[in-house]
Amino acid sequence: MSKNILLLVLIGIGLLSSCQSKQSPTHSLADSILANPSYATVKKLSLDIVKTGFNAGDGYGEVWIRDYNTFIELSAKVSPQQALRENLEVFFRLQGKDGNIVDGFIPRQKAAGGYDYIYSDLEPRYAGHKNTVETDQESSLIQAVYKYITVTKDTTFLSAKIGDKIVADRLEAAMDYLLTHRLDTTHGLLYGATTVDWGDVQPEHDWGVFITDQTHYTLDIYDNAMFIIALDNLIHLLPQRQEHWKKVRQSIAANCRKHLWDEKKQKFRPHIYLNSSPFPKEFNEDSIYYHGGTAIAIEADLLSKEEIKASLQYMIENVKASGAKTIGLTIYPPYPQGYFKNKGMYPYGYQNGGDWDWFGGRMIQQLVRYGFIEDAIQQLKPMADRAVKNKGFYEWYTPQNKPEGSGTFRGSAGVLYKAVILLEEWAEQQKVTKK
């Protein structure tokens, strides 16, 4: 062999070795994902929980649309298609004449939870209820319908007649309700009552789930990001109406960036009040970071990859500062003691700084989606570990990792299952690429 040929062979071997060296960490990462025993356990626990029903968890009698939206895809793996569809139809049968959607429904004979129950001649079996401080019921239903049709391919559902309207028209009526009754025209954004991030408890009342004369109206990122995701889903479901809904989507997205995103601080403002704040003047609410709403904003494609990276760093620093265990931490810092009349809203309690897989899992999904694989693995670990340890999913956790609220919380099961699946799909793709 000549010296020139030998030199070329050696260079080729060196280049090949270099390429393999560069690829090996990715493939090693993929192998570790597919071999992770915690992921297998999380998936099994998730499937076991959703087999047992559709209510939010064992502390709830109702089927809630904001929860059902986050585990309907998982339920599709273990429940008959007709059962999934029937639950969605109940929400449409209880839809208000103005297009509004209830939070949830419960058998009429069990309707004794303190709500001003909603009834309809179209649905004699169930009573509905609506936490009027929220602005996410309509968006949640559209997202759930989109997921149902995506996983089942049941496009006939859109033309199913419920009362005097088909489902497709009822979907648009739900969106029109928000634009008619919950749009602040000054800012071009949806509004609701003052709550913590994605929560449904306002500060002015002992319970806090209904709008009252004392309600302070506000804009926030969660409600508007949920609306954007629903609009994206609606455009996909009803392409013949996309021209109209794309304009709405573009407007809401632009106004989220204009009014709610703080470019200097690289975070979303908690609230923009339409009348006044319910909190003392000396309280600096803008210092609070909303984890859940930020995760939903990322899902709505409102942030760049660099902004997502900055958001994750905020969350990691907040977890460290609070002593919490995961980025499912609702907010940081929490609202001070006494700022909410509801006694469960103490600092690091319930929605005021509790640690929720239900939203942390959605942030993990977005990290995978945007290619932050190592970060996703790292941030998923404490969520998976406690699910394995507790043999299931609780509603929320204290900073000390003590489980609180409803057990068998199906929303957490749904989002963590999907986070694991997304990681595994990424890993499988790396194996295909390697071949």
Sequence and secondary structure as in RCSB ss.txt:
>XXXX:A:sequence
MSKNILLLVLIGIGLLSSCQSKQSPTHSLADSILANPSYATVKKLSLDIVKTGFNAGDGYGEVWIRDYNTFIELS
AKVSPQQALRENLEVFFRLQGKDGNIVDGFIPRQKAAGGYDYIYSDLEPRYAGHKNTVETDQESSLIQAVYKYIT
VTKDTTFLSAKIGDKIVADRLEAAMDYLLTHRLDTTHGLLYGATTVDWGDVQPEHDWGVFITDQTHYTLDIYDNA
MFIIALDNLIHLLPQRQEHWKKVRQSIAANCRKHLWDEKKQKFRPHIYLNSSPFPKEFNEDSIYYHGGTAIAIEA
DLLSKEEIKASLQYMIENVKASGAKTIGLTIYPPYPQGYFKNKGMYPYGYQNGGDWDWFGGRMIQQLVRYGFIED
AIQQLKPMADRAVKNKGFYEWYTPQNKPEGSGTFRGSAGVLYKAVILLEEWAEQQKVTKK
>XXXX:A:secstr
  HHHHHHHHHHHHHHHHHHHHHHHHHHHHHHHHT HHHHHHHHHHHHHHTT SSSSTT  SEEHHHHHHHHHHH
TTTS HHHHHHHHHHHHHT  TTS   SEEEEGGG  SS   EEETTEEEEEEE  TT S HHHHHHHHHHHHHH
HH  GGGGG EETTEEHHHHHHHHHHHHHHHSEETTTTEEEEE  STT    TTSSS  S  TT  EEE HHHHH
HHHHHHHHHHHH GGGHHHHHHHHHHHHHHIIIIIEETTTTEE S EESS  SS TT  GGG EEHHHHHHHHHT
T S HHHHHHHHHHHHHHHHHHT SSTTB EES   TTSSSSTT STTBTTBT B HHHHHHHHHHHHHTT HHH
HHHHHHHHHHHHHHHTS  SEE TT  EES SS HHHHHHHHHHHHHHHHHHHHHHHHH 
